[in-house]
Amino acid sequence: MDNRFGSKVILITGAGSGLGQASAIQVAKEGAKLSLVDLNGASLEETKNKVLEVAPKTEMILITANVADEKAVENYVNETVKYFGKIDGFFNNAGIEGKQNLTEDFGIDEFQKVVSVNLNGVFYGLKHVLKVMREQGFGSIVNTASVGGIRGVGSQSGYAASKHGVVGLTRNSGIEYGQYGISIKAIAPGAIMTPMVEGSLKQIDPENWEEVGKQFVEPNPMKRFGKPEEVGYLVAFLLSEQADFINATVIPIDGGQSYKY
Ligand SMILES: NC(=O)c1ccc[n+]([C@@H]2O[C@H](COP(=O)([O-])OP(=O)(O)OC[C@H]3O[C@@H](n4cnc5c(N)ncnc54)[C@H](O)[C@@H]3O)[C@@H](O)[C@H]2O)c1
């Protein structure tokens, strides 16, 4: 269990913050070599330092890239293979929430922006990583969907469309690639306390966002936010060989909220 990722290469997008950072730390603790991708280069340095605090020998490359740019995606995949020679696991995770609004008021540009990062970005990642994994004959992929990808949340047209799309891509590619020894799953986190959720609460009330947060989690069966490291444990398991037979499916991590009537 402790060394599930010894000699394994794990590629993570959105690795500079939140769920991507927590997952990088977890797999590095278990011996992984890391290729970390984010739009924000400074945040990648922060993740690198946090990883080295807990796993000082971690071999790691940092790649600043926009996942919504197909050429940049092709490049981060090529750079990873050039440096490490393979990709064992891919956490296809970078995403944004976008401005909340009623559907009729939802900005066209905003819709396109959210879809281009959350859906196109995940598709480009799958397209380029799957080519590598099919040739090598192994690999596991975890796409980040959301509870907003399996339920209606409201005020999030772009997010809902893109995250439901991520679930569709997961099912479609999982069916295609199982025969090549590759498993593809999605996670559907509920509210996990990361900078994204903090930003979301601040959209509702910038002054009293912590109070808004308390009310927000009241309907949750566990009455709290999830922690990034809890998602890190799940992602590590799903990327490990222990989860190879879990394919083309979506795993919620939300305290049970998405099953509540
Ligand atoms: N935190 C939650 O409650 C929650 C719930 C459900 C789903 N998610 C999903 O989890 C993923 C991670 O979210 P988080 O909460 O860690 O958010 P976060 O904002 O803390 O981290 C996201 C990271 O992605 C990077 N990023 C954003 N756009 C990018 C782009 N175009 N190219 C490359 N990198 C980019 C950001 O710079 C940031 O470092 C997202 O896909 C999000 O939709 C989060």
The ligand as an SDF file (V2000), in Angstrom:
LIG
                    3D

 44 48  0  0  0  0  0  0  0  0999 V2000
  -13.4530   21.9100   -5.0270 N   0  0  0  0  0  0  0  0  0  0  0  0
  -14.6230   21.3960   -5.2800 C   0  0  0  0  0  0  0  0  0  0  0  0
  -15.5410   21.4360   -4.4510 O   0  0  0  0  0  0  0  0  0  0  0  0
  -14.8890   20.7170   -6.5840 C   0  0  0  0  0  0  0  0  0  0  0  0
  -16.1020   20.0300   -6.7160 C   0  0  0  0  0  0  0  0  0  0  0  0
  -16.3760   19.3580   -7.8940 C   0  0  0  0  0  0  0  0  0  0  0  0
  -15.4480   19.3960   -8.9190 C   0  0  0  0  0  0  0  0  0  0  0  0
  -14.2890   20.0970   -8.7650 N   0  0  0  0  0  0  0  0  0  0  0  0
  -13.3700   20.0800   -9.8970 C   0  0  0  0  0  0  0  0  0  0  0  0
  -12.0900   19.7250   -9.4490 O   0  0  0  0  0  0  0  0  0  0  0  0
  -11.1060   20.2830  -10.3150 C   0  0  0  0  0  0  0  0  0  0  0  0
  -10.0870   21.0030   -9.4640 C   0  0  0  0  0  0  0  0  0  0  0  0
  -10.7390   22.0310   -8.7500 O   0  0  0  0  0  0  0  0  0  0  0  0
  -10.1470   22.6710   -7.4130 P   0  0  0  0  0  0  0  0  0  0  0  0
  -11.2750   22.7840   -6.4640 O   0  0  0  0  0  0  0  0  0  0  0  0
   -8.9100   21.9760   -7.0420 O   0  0  0  0  0  0  0  0  0  0  0  0
   -9.8720   24.1330   -7.9690 O   0  0  0  0  0  0  0  0  0  0  0  0
   -8.6190   25.1140   -7.8280 P   0  0  0  0  0  0  0  0  0  0  0  0
   -9.0670   26.3870   -8.4340 O   0  0  0  0  0  0  0  0  0  0  0  0
   -8.1090   25.0810   -6.4250 O   0  0  0  0  0  0  0  0  0  0  0  0
   -7.5150   24.4160   -8.7440 O   0  0  0  0  0  0  0  0  0  0  0  0
   -7.6520   24.3430  -10.1440 C   0  0  0  0  0  0  0  0  0  0  0  0
   -6.2790   24.4790  -10.7870 C   0  0  0  0  0  0  0  0  0  0  0  0
   -6.4700   24.3630  -12.2040 O   0  0  0  0  0  0  0  0  0  0  0  0
   -5.6900   25.3600  -12.8340 C   0  0  0  0  0  0  0  0  0  0  0  0
   -6.2920   25.7300  -14.1230 N   0  0  0  0  0  0  0  0  0  0  0  0
   -7.4220   26.4520  -14.3240 C   0  0  0  0  0  0  0  0  0  0  0  0
   -7.6220   26.6240  -15.6440 N   0  0  0  0  0  0  0  0  0  0  0  0
   -6.6000   26.0000  -16.2820 C   0  0  0  0  0  0  0  0  0  0  0  0
   -6.2320   25.8490  -17.6430 C   0  0  0  0  0  0  0  0  0  0  0  0
   -6.9800   26.3880  -18.6150 N   0  0  0  0  0  0  0  0  0  0  0  0
   -5.1240   25.1410  -17.9350 N   0  0  0  0  0  0  0  0  0  0  0  0
   -4.3550   24.6060  -16.9540 C   0  0  0  0  0  0  0  0  0  0  0  0
   -4.6460   24.7240  -15.6520 N   0  0  0  0  0  0  0  0  0  0  0  0
   -5.7470   25.4260  -15.3110 C   0  0  0  0  0  0  0  0  0  0  0  0
   -5.6880   26.5360  -11.8750 C   0  0  0  0  0  0  0  0  0  0  0  0
   -4.5950   27.4090  -12.1300 O   0  0  0  0  0  0  0  0  0  0  0  0
   -5.6200   25.8410  -10.5240 C   0  0  0  0  0  0  0  0  0  0  0  0
   -4.2830   25.6580  -10.1080 O   0  0  0  0  0  0  0  0  0  0  0  0
  -11.8630   21.1670  -11.2930 C   0  0  0  0  0  0  0  0  0  0  0  0
  -12.0780   20.4690  -12.4920 O   0  0  0  0  0  0  0  0  0  0  0  0
  -13.1770   21.4140  -10.5810 C   0  0  0  0  0  0  0  0  0  0  0  0
  -14.2240   21.6910  -11.4710 O   0  0  0  0  0  0  0  0  0  0  0  0
  -13.9910   20.7430   -7.6280 C   0  0  0  0  0  0  0  0  0  0  0  0
  1  2  1  0
  2  3  2  0
  2  4  1  0
  4  5  1  0
  4 44  2  0
  5  6  2  0
  6  7  1  0
  7  8  2  0
  8  9  1  0
  8 44  1  0
  9 10  1  0
  9 42  1  0
 10 11  1  0
 11 12  1  0
 11 40  1  0
 12 13  1  0
 13 14  1  0
 14 15  2  0
 14 16  1  0
 14 17  1  0
 17 18  1  0
 18 19  2  0
 18 20  1  0
 18 21  1  0
 21 22  1  0
 22 23  1  0
 23 24  1  0
 23 38  1  0
 24 25  1  0
 25 26  1  0
 25 36  1  0
 26 27  1  0
 26 35  1  0
 27 28  2  0
 28 29  1  0
 29 30  1  0
 29 35  2  0
 30 31  1  0
 30 32  2  0
 32 33  1  0
 33 34  2  0
 34 35  1  0
 36 37  1  0
 36 38  1  0
 38 39  1  0
 40 41  1  0
 40 42  1  0
 42 43  1  0
M  CHG  2   8   1  16  -1
M  END
$$$$
